[in-house]
């Protein structure tokens, strides 16, 4: 089982302390046991099914984000990626300025046909709320997991409530409402008893792993069945991965990463299309082109192939890669 000491800090998008995240089970997306945060941890998955599931995925970032992702290669920390995304989002970015598309060979921790709103803790391990595992049309029956969580939380309340609440007995709450006491327990322990809080978190993660093991075959389907399709009707799908390697870097020249808020680059390209000299028309884009060329030189120096392309071509390219690898 995973020790709490293993959750070290790492600066990642949407990261949040486990001491806060795991007790947030009343949100806009869901409430109750379907709102509980479930770990997508490589160490847990490896103990349930030792063999990695690998695939080519893509990740959108910018010139600054590229270095962060590069440093995460071959590490346990996970990132959110995709098989399919509309080209406009590749260019404009999701949480970044966009314009840099990374093609990765990665270990798949979970593949989903929609944005799962996954979030990392400070170690880079990602969590998803159980409700998102029901699928885009909410068809999946997750009662085996919600019932397992009710039993787990009931035991943790009985074990830790007296310690955190200074001798008070655990409240006589119906199992279906244990989640309310869970939120109270987490808040109180966070404010008054950090040592016990760490024990609660460890026991929760160990308990979730036990639920996973009990339902290993079903869980594997929830986490990997989408790899047979790799097509979404949403703006993008979400593939949670780790232990990845960069295969290739793609640049989209009209992204804000390169042109900022300037329209000069677009106007210069239009001038070329009608046979005019951009500089004579008053559009000097040398600084923009130099920035892009300098980044491409850096990527090559890092040892990765790099090319530029437009968003439509890259949308088609990523879809073709996903289709080929899915065997369709």
Secondary structure, DSSP 8 states (H G I E B T S, - for coil): ---GGG------TT---HHHHTT--B-SS-BSGGG-EEEE-HHHHHHH--S--EEEEEEEE-HHHHHHHHHTTTSS--EEEBS-B-HHHHHH-SSS---EEEEEEEEEEEEESS----EE-TTS-EEEEGGGGGTTTT----HHHHHHHHHHHHHHHHHHHHHHTTT-------GGGHHHHHHHHHHHHHHH-HHHHHHHHHHHHHHHHHHHHHTHHHHHHHHHGGGGT---SSSB-EEEEEEEEEEEEEE-TTSHHHHTT--HHHHHHHHHHTT--TTTTT---HHHHHHHHHHHHHHHHTT-EEEE--HHHHHHHHHHHHHHHHT-
